[in-house]
Amino acid sequence: MMGLDGRVALVTGAGRGIGREIALLLASRGAKVVVNDLGGDWRGEGADPGPVGEVCRAIESTGGTAVGDGGSVSDAADANAMVQRAIDEFGQLDILVNNAGILRDRMIFSMADEDWDSCIAVHLRGHFLTTRAACAHWRAQAKATGAPVDGRILCMTSEAGLYGNVGQANYSAAKAGIASFSVTVAREMQRYGVTCNAIAPRARTRMTEGTFGELPTGADGADTWGPENVAPIVAALAGKKGSGYTGQVFVCGGGVAQVIAPYSVAAEVTFGDRPEVEDVEAFLLDALGSQSGPVPFPDLGLTPSSRS
């Protein structure tokens, strides 16, 4: 059962798409799941309890155990409450999957304050609030028992955060922050037996429909871009065999899995004394040539959507 039998997971943004598939897979492998989703649209507007109820019923129909939660990850009281919900309902919390997200795509010169603030609030603040609540619980548990807690945190970053993407300064900034946040939490919580990793998914969802058009199938007609193809890496890292992996950033979906190297030194020069402008100019020319630009975004063979 991948070491998930009897473990308790909180999955945010689990009403649709990737989050739904993660919740279903964890439950099918024996985990008890708190299914969280505000139920808003892809812009983060509105609320609907329907998707959470549907996922809970789907889990229960196959013999699994789930409870729903309609709180907002960007609200501190709601974030604390959903973590406490897991503890109250099932007596413990073992796995936190931070998946909730929205899009407010605009070019930087057209981006309204609300577009920036909303995206940062749901993605970056949302990750912070739920993770803080879970980590406070795990730290107290570890101190009380004198033993590591074997907790898991899975955070959702994006290749937009790793490489930057046109029209997504807010989303890219939030997702880049999540990647660094995950590595920092991994360092801070390792002593308590908690791992933290970030995953950049490649999958068809409501949100990707706003960025790309129709996503291709594999050579054999397989739906390689289905959101269900992201869930296995979450389950693997959340299980007992995932205890040795922490502070990593992964890409998964679209038929591939990747381990992403963090920022690393690509070129270096040692200055004997205080450098002059000409010394730095010489270094730039040697390291980068006469000009350079951003690292290219991965070529996924996709075309932009017409949705504005």
C-alpha positions as a Markdown table, in Angstrom:
| # | Residue | x | y | z |
|---|---|---|---|---|
| 1 | Met | 0.0 | 0.0 | 0.0 |
| 2 | Met | 3.0 | 2.3 | -0.5 |
| 3 | Gly | 3.0 | 3.0 | 3.3 |
| 4 | Leu | -0.2 | 5.1 | 3.1 |
| 5 | Asp | -2.6 | 2.7 | 4.9 |
| 6 | Gly | -4.1 | 4.5 | 7.9 |
| 7 | Arg | -2.2 | 7.8 | 7.3 |
| 8 | Val | -4.2 | 11.0 | 7.2 |
| 9 | Ala | -3.8 | 13.5 | 4.4 |
| 10 | Leu | -5.1 | 17.1 | 3.9 |
| 11 | Val | -5.3 | 18.0 | 0.2 |
| 12 | Thr | -6.1 | 21.6 | -0.7 |
| 13 | Gly | -7.7 | 22.5 | -4.0 |
| 14 | Ala | -8.9 | 18.9 | -4.2 |
| 15 | Gly | -12.3 | 19.5 | -5.8 |
| 16 | Arg | -11.1 | 19.4 | -9.4 |
| 17 | Gly | -8.1 | 18.6 | -11.6 |
| 18 | Ile | -4.8 | 17.6 | -10.1 |
| 19 | Gly | -6.0 | 17.9 | -6.5 |
| 20 | Arg | -8.9 | 15.7 | -7.1 |
| 21 | Glu | -6.7 | 13.0 | -8.6 |
| 22 | Ile | -4.3 | 13.2 | -5.7 |
| 23 | Ala | -7.1 | 12.8 | -3.2 |
| 24 | Leu | -8.5 | 9.9 | -5.0 |
| 25 | Leu | -5.2 | 8.1 | -5.3 |
| 26 | Leu | -4.2 | 8.7 | -1.7 |
| 27 | Ala | -7.5 | 7.3 | -0.6 |
| 28 | Ser | -7.3 | 4.3 | -2.9 |
| 29 | Arg | -4.0 | 3.5 | -1.2 |
| 30 | Gly | -5.4 | 3.5 | 2.2 |
| 31 | Ala | -5.1 | 7.1 | 3.4 |
| 32 | Lys | -7.9 | 9.0 | 5.1 |
| 33 | Val | -8.4 | 12.3 | 3.3 |
| 34 | Val | -9.6 | 15.8 | 4.2 |
| 35 | Val | -10.8 | 17.1 | 0.8 |
| 36 | Asn | -10.4 | 20.9 | 0.8 |
| 37 | Asp | -11.7 | 23.2 | -1.9 |
| 38 | Leu | -13.4 | 26.6 | -1.7 |
| 39 | Gly | -15.0 | 25.7 | -5.0 |
| 40 | Gly | -14.3 | 29.0 | -6.8 |
| 41 | Asp | -13.6 | 29.5 | -10.5 |
| 42 | Trp | -10.2 | 29.5 | -12.1 |
| 43 | Arg | -9.8 | 33.2 | -11.2 |
| 44 | Gly | -10.6 | 32.5 | -7.5 |
| 45 | Glu | -14.0 | 34.0 | -7.6 |
| 46 | Gly | -17.1 | 32.5 | -6.0 |
| 47 | Ala | -17.6 | 29.4 | -3.9 |
| 48 | Asp | -19.3 | 26.0 | -4.5 |
| 49 | Pro | -19.4 | 23.0 | -2.1 |
| 50 | Gly | -20.4 | 20.7 | -5.0 |
| 51 | Pro | -16.9 | 19.6 | -6.1 |
| 52 | Val | -15.8 | 18.7 | -2.6 |
| 53 | Gly | -18.9 | 16.7 | -2.0 |
| 54 | Glu | -18.4 | 14.8 | -5.3 |
| 55 | Val | -14.8 | 13.9 | -4.5 |
| 56 | Cys | -15.8 | 12.7 | -1.0 |
| 57 | Arg | -18.6 | 10.6 | -2.4 |
| 58 | Ala | -16.2 | 9.1 | -5.0 |
| 59 | Ile | -13.8 | 8.1 | -2.3 |
| 60 | Glu | -16.5 | 6.6 | -0.1 |
| 61 | Ser | -18.0 | 4.7 | -3.0 |
| 62 | Thr | -14.9 | 2.6 | -3.3 |
| 63 | Gly | -14.6 | 2.0 | 0.5 |
| 64 | Gly | -12.3 | 4.9 | 1.3 |
| 65 | Thr | -12.6 | 7.5 | 4.0 |
| 66 | Ala | -12.9 | 11.3 | 3.4 |
| 67 | Val | -14.4 | 14.4 | 4.9 |
| 68 | Gly | -14.9 | 17.7 | 3.1 |
| 69 | Asp | -13.7 | 21.2 | 3.9 |
| 70 | Gly | -14.7 | 24.4 | 2.2 |
| 71 | Gly | -12.2 | 26.8 | 3.7 |
| 72 | Ser | -10.0 | 29.3 | 2.0 |
| 73 | Val | -6.3 | 28.6 | 2.1 |
| 74 | Ser | -5.6 | 32.3 | 2.1 |
| 75 | Asp | -7.5 | 32.9 | 5.3 |
| 76 | Ala | -5.5 | 32.1 | 8.5 |
| 77 | Ala | -8.5 | 31.0 | 10.5 |
| 78 | Asp | -9.6 | 28.7 | 7.7 |
| 79 | Ala | -6.1 | 27.2 | 7.2 |
| 80 | Asn | -5.8 | 26.5 | 10.9 |
| 81 | Ala | -9.3 | 25.0 | 11.0 |
| 82 | Met | -8.6 | 22.6 | 8.1 |
| 83 | Val | -5.5 | 21.2 | 9.8 |
| 84 | Gln | -7.4 | 20.9 | 13.0 |
| 85 | Arg | -10.2 | 19.2 | 11.1 |
| 86 | Ala | -7.9 | 16.4 | 10.2 |
| 87 | Ile | -6.8 | 15.9 | 13.8 |
| 88 | Asp | -10.3 | 16.1 | 15.2 |
| 89 | Glu | -11.8 | 13.7 | 12.6 |
| 90 | Phe | -9.0 | 11.2 | 12.4 |
| 91 | Gly | -6.8 | 11.8 | 15.4 |
| 92 | Gln | -3.7 | 12.8 | 13.5 |
| 93 | Leu | -2.2 | 14.5 | 10.4 |
| 94 | Asp | 0.5 | 12.9 | 8.4 |
| 95 | Ile | 0.5 | 14.4 | 4.9 |
| 96 | Leu | -0.2 | 18.0 | 3.7 |
| 97 | Val | -0.6 | 18.5 | 0.0 |
| 98 | Asn | -0.7 | 22.2 | -0.9 |
| 99 | Asn | -2.4 | 22.3 | -4.3 |
| 100 | Ala | -5.0 | 25.1 | -4.3 |
| 101 | Gly | -4.3 | 27.8 | -6.9 |
| 102 | Ile | -5.8 | 30.4 | -9.2 |
| 103 | Leu | -4.7 | 32.4 | -12.3 |
| 104 | Arg | -4.9 | 36.1 | -13.0 |
| 105 | Asp | -2.8 | 36.4 | -16.1 |
| 106 | Arg | -1.9 | 39.8 | -17.4 |
| 107 | Met | 1.2 | 41.4 | -18.9 |
| 108 | Ile | 3.1 | 43.3 | -16.3 |
| 109 | Phe | 2.1 | 46.7 | -17.7 |
| 110 | Ser | -1.6 | 45.8 | -17.5 |
| 111 | Met | -1.7 | 43.9 | -14.2 |
| 112 | Ala | -4.0 | 45.4 | -11.6 |
| 113 | Asp | -3.1 | 45.4 | -7.9 |
| 114 | Glu | -5.9 | 42.9 | -7.3 |
| 115 | Asp | -4.5 | 40.5 | -9.9 |
| 116 | Trp | -1.1 | 40.5 | -8.2 |
| 117 | Asp | -2.5 | 40.3 | -4.6 |
| 118 | Ser | -5.0 | 37.6 | -5.3 |
| 119 | Cys | -2.5 | 35.3 | -7.0 |
| 120 | Ile | 0.1 | 35.8 | -4.2 |
| 121 | Ala | -2.5 | 35.3 | -1.5 |
| 122 | Val | -3.9 | 32.0 | -2.8 |
| 123 | His | -0.6 | 30.4 | -3.9 |
| 124 | Leu | 2.2 | 31.8 | -1.7 |
| 125 | Arg | 0.2 | 32.9 | 1.4 |
| 126 | Gly | -2.0 | 29.8 | 1.1 |
| 127 | His | 1.1 | 27.5 | 1.2 |
| 128 | Phe | 2.5 | 29.4 | 4.2 |
| 129 | Leu | -0.7 | 29.3 | 6.3 |
| 130 | Thr | -1.5 | 25.6 | 6.0 |
| 131 | Thr | 2.2 | 24.7 | 6.3 |
| 132 | Arg | 2.6 | 26.8 | 9.4 |
| 133 | Ala | -0.4 | 25.2 | 11.0 |
| 134 | Ala | 0.7 | 21.7 | 10.2 |
| 135 | Cys | 4.3 | 22.3 | 11.2 |
| 136 | Ala | 3.3 | 23.8 | 14.6 |
| 137 | His | 1.3 | 20.6 | 15.2 |
| 138 | Trp | 4.1 | 18.3 | 14.2 |
| 139 | Arg | 6.7 | 20.2 | 16.2 |
| 140 | Ala | 4.6 | 20.0 | 19.3 |
| 141 | Gln | 4.0 | 16.3 | 18.7 |
| 142 | Ala | 7.7 | 15.6 | 18.3 |
| 143 | Lys | 8.5 | 17.5 | 21.4 |
| 144 | Ala | 5.8 | 15.7 | 23.4 |
| 145 | Thr | 6.8 | 12.2 | 22.3 |
| 146 | Gly | 10.5 | 12.7 | 21.9 |
| 147 | Ala | 10.3 | 11.0 | 18.5 |
| 148 | Pro | 10.2 | 12.2 | 14.9 |
| 149 | Val | 6.7 | 12.4 | 13.4 |
| 150 | Asp | 7.2 | 11.0 | 9.9 |
| 151 | Gly | 5.2 | 13.9 | 8.3 |
| 152 | Arg | 5.1 | 14.9 | 4.6 |
| 153 | Ile | 4.5 | 18.2 | 2.9 |
| 154 | Leu | 4.0 | 18.4 | -0.9 |
| 155 | Cys | 3.9 | 21.8 | -2.4 |
| 156 | Met | 2.9 | 22.7 | -6.0 |
| 157 | Thr | 5.3 | 25.0 | -7.8 |
| 158 | Ser | 5.3 | 25.4 | -11.6 |
| 159 | Glu | 7.7 | 25.6 | -14.5 |
| 160 | Ala | 6.5 | 29.2 | -14.8 |
| 161 | Gly | 8.1 | 29.7 | -11.4 |
| 162 | Leu | 11.3 | 27.9 | -12.4 |
| 163 | Tyr | 11.8 | 29.6 | -15.7 |
| 164 | Gly | 9.4 | 32.6 | -15.8 |
| 165 | Asn | 6.4 | 32.8 | -18.2 |
| 166 | Val | 5.1 | 35.7 | -20.3 |
| 167 | Gly | 1.9 | 37.1 | -18.9 |
| 168 | Gln | 2.3 | 35.5 | -15.6 |
| 169 | Ala | 4.5 | 37.7 | -13.5 |
| 170 | Asn | 2.2 | 37.2 | -10.4 |
| 171 | Tyr | 1.9 | 33.5 | -10.9 |
| 172 | Ser | 5.5 | 33.0 | -11.7 |
| 173 | Ala | 6.6 | 35.0 | -8.7 |
| 174 | Ala | 4.3 | 33.0 | -6.4 |
| 175 | Lys | 5.4 | 29.7 | -7.8 |
| 176 | Ala | 9.1 | 30.6 | -7.6 |
| 177 | Gly | 8.5 | 31.6 | -4.0 |
| 178 | Ile | 6.9 | 28.2 | -3.3 |
| 179 | Ala | 9.9 | 26.3 | -4.6 |
| 180 | Ser | 12.3 | 28.3 | -2.3 |
| 181 | Phe | 9.7 | 28.1 | 0.5 |
| 182 | Ser | 9.7 | 24.3 | 0.2 |
| 183 | Val | 13.4 | 24.0 | 0.4 |
| 184 | Thr | 13.5 | 26.2 | 3.5 |
| 185 | Val | 10.7 | 24.3 | 5.2 |
| 186 | Ala | 12.6 | 21.1 | 4.4 |
| 187 | Arg | 15.6 | 22.4 | 6.3 |
| 188 | Glu | 13.6 | 23.7 | 9.2 |
| 189 | Met | 11.5 | 20.6 | 9.7 |
| 190 | Gln | 14.0 | 17.8 | 9.1 |
| 191 | Arg | 14.9 | 17.6 | 12.8 |
| 192 | Tyr | 11.2 | 16.8 | 13.5 |
| 193 | Gly | 11.0 | 14.0 | 10.9 |
| 194 | Val | 9.0 | 16.0 | 8.3 |
| 195 | Thr | 10.0 | 16.1 | 4.6 |
| 196 | Cys | 9.0 | 18.9 | 2.2 |
| 197 | Asn | 9.2 | 18.7 | -1.5 |
| 198 | Ala | 7.9 | 20.8 | -4.4 |
| 199 | Ile | 6.3 | 19.5 | -7.6 |
| 200 | Ala | 5.9 | 21.4 | -10.9 |
| 201 | Pro | 3.0 | 19.5 | -12.6 |
| 202 | Arg | 2.4 | 19.2 | -16.3 |
| 203 | Ala | -1.3 | 18.4 | -16.8 |
| 204 | Arg | -4.5 | 19.4 | -18.4 |
| 205 | Thr | -6.6 | 21.5 | -15.9 |
| 206 | Arg | -9.0 | 24.4 | -15.9 |
| 207 | Met | -6.0 | 26.6 | -15.4 |
| 208 | Thr | -3.8 | 25.3 | -18.2 |
| 209 | Glu | -6.8 | 25.7 | -20.6 |
| 210 | Gly | -6.3 | 29.4 | -20.0 |
| 211 | Thr | -2.6 | 29.3 | -20.9 |
| 212 | Phe | -2.5 | 26.6 | -23.6 |
| 213 | Gly | -5.0 | 25.2 | -26.1 |
| 214 | Glu | -5.6 | 21.6 | -26.7 |
| 215 | Leu | -2.9 | 19.4 | -25.2 |
| 216 | Pro | -1.5 | 16.5 | -27.3 |
| 217 | Thr | -1.8 | 12.8 | -26.6 |
| 218 | Gly | 1.0 | 10.3 | -26.7 |
| 219 | Ala | 2.2 | 8.4 | -29.7 |
| 220 | Asp | 0.0 | 5.5 | -28.7 |
| 221 | Gly | -3.0 | 7.7 | -28.0 |
| 222 | Ala | -2.5 | 7.7 | -24.3 |
| 223 | Asp | -3.6 | 10.8 | -22.4 |
| 224 | Thr | -0.2 | 11.7 | -21.1 |
| 225 | Trp | -1.5 | 15.2 | -20.0 |
| 226 | Gly | -4.2 | 13.8 | -17.8 |
| 227 | Pro | -4.0 | 15.2 | -14.2 |
| 228 | Glu | -4.1 | 11.7 | -12.9 |
| 229 | Asn | -0.5 | 11.3 | -14.1 |
| 230 | Val | 0.8 | 13.8 | -11.6 |
| 231 | Ala | -0.8 | 12.1 | -8.6 |
| 232 | Pro | 1.7 | 9.1 | -8.4 |
| 233 | Ile | 4.7 | 11.2 | -7.5 |
| 234 | Val | 2.7 | 12.8 | -4.7 |
| 235 | Ala | 1.7 | 9.4 | -3.4 |
| 236 | Ala | 5.3 | 8.1 | -3.7 |
| 237 | Leu | 6.7 | 11.0 | -1.8 |
| 238 | Ala | 3.9 | 10.9 | 0.8 |
| 239 | Gly | 4.4 | 7.2 | 1.5 |
| 240 | Lys | 6.8 | 5.4 | 3.9 |
| 241 | Lys | 9.4 | 5.0 | 1.1 |
| 242 | Gly | 9.4 | 8.8 | 0.6 |
| 243 | Ser | 11.0 | 9.5 | 4.0 |
| 244 | Gly | 14.4 | 9.9 | 2.5 |
| 245 | Tyr | 13.6 | 12.6 | 0.0 |
| 246 | Thr | 13.3 | 16.2 | 1.1 |
| 247 | Gly | 14.2 | 19.7 | -0.1 |
| 248 | Gln | 13.8 | 18.6 | -3.8 |
| 249 | Val | 12.0 | 20.2 | -6.7 |
| 250 | Phe | 10.4 | 17.9 | -9.3 |
| 251 | Val | 8.6 | 18.2 | -12.6 |
| 252 | Cys | 6.1 | 15.5 | -13.3 |
| 253 | Gly | 3.4 | 14.9 | -15.9 |
| 254 | Gly | 3.1 | 15.0 | -19.7 |
| 255 | Gly | 4.9 | 11.7 | -19.9 |
| 256 | Val | 8.0 | 12.7 | -18.0 |
| 257 | Ala | 9.5 | 13.1 | -14.5 |
| 258 | Gln | 12.4 | 15.3 | -13.7 |
| 259 | Val | 14.5 | 16.3 | -10.8 |
| 260 | Ile | 15.3 | 20.0 | -11.0 |
| 261 | Ala | 18.7 | 21.3 | -9.9 |
| 262 | Pro | 18.4 | 24.4 | -7.7 |
| 263 | Tyr | 20.2 | 27.6 | -8.6 |
| 264 | Ser | 23.8 | 26.8 | -8.9 |
| 265 | Val | 27.0 | 28.6 | -9.8 |
| 266 | Ala | 27.5 | 28.7 | -13.6 |
| 267 | Ala | 30.5 | 31.0 | -13.6 |
| 268 | Glu | 32.7 | 32.7 | -11.0 |
| 269 | Val | 35.7 | 35.0 | -10.9 |
| 270 | Thr | 37.8 | 35.9 | -7.9 |
| 271 | Phe | 38.8 | 39.5 | -7.5 |
| 272 | Gly | 42.0 | 40.2 | -5.6 |
| 273 | Asp | 41.0 | 43.7 | -4.5 |
| 274 | Arg | 37.9 | 45.8 | -4.9 |
| 275 | Pro | 36.7 | 45.3 | -8.5 |
| 276 | Glu | 36.6 | 48.1 | -11.0 |
| 277 | Val | 33.7 | 48.5 | -13.4 |
| 278 | Glu | 36.0 | 47.2 | -16.2 |
| 279 | Asp | 36.8 | 44.1 | -14.1 |
| 280 | Val | 33.1 | 43.3 | -13.9 |
| 281 | Glu | 32.6 | 44.1 | -17.6 |
| 282 | Ala | 35.3 | 41.6 | -18.4 |
| 283 | Phe | 33.7 | 39.0 | -16.2 |
| 284 | Leu | 30.3 | 39.4 | -17.9 |
| 285 | Leu | 31.8 | 39.1 | -21.3 |
| 286 | Asp | 33.8 | 36.0 | -20.4 |
| 287 | Ala | 30.8 | 34.3 | -18.6 |
| 288 | Leu | 27.9 | 35.4 | -20.9 |
| 289 | Gly | 29.4 | 36.7 | -24.1 |
| 290 | Ser | 28.3 | 40.0 | -25.5 |
| 291 | Gln | 24.6 | 39.5 | -24.6 |
| 292 | Ser | 22.3 | 37.1 | -22.8 |
| 293 | Gly | 18.6 | 36.5 | -22.0 |
| 294 | Pro | 16.5 | 34.4 | -19.8 |
| 295 | Val | 16.9 | 30.6 | -19.9 |
| 296 | Pro | 14.3 | 29.4 | -22.5 |
| 297 | Phe | 11.0 | 28.1 | -21.2 |
| 298 | Pro | 10.9 | 24.3 | -21.9 |
| 299 | Asp | 9.5 | 23.5 | -25.3 |
| 300 | Leu | 6.5 | 21.4 | -24.6 |
| 301 | Gly | 5.1 | 21.5 | -28.1 |
| 302 | Leu | 2.1 | 23.5 | -27.0 |
| 303 | Thr | 0.3 | 26.5 | -28.4 |
| 304 | Pro | -1.1 | 29.5 | -26.5 |
| 305 | Ser | -4.8 | 29.6 | -25.8 |
| 306 | Ser | -7.0 | 32.3 | -27.1 |
| 307 | Arg | -8.6 | 32.9 | -23.7 |
| 308 | Ser | -7.7 | 36.3 | -22.4 |
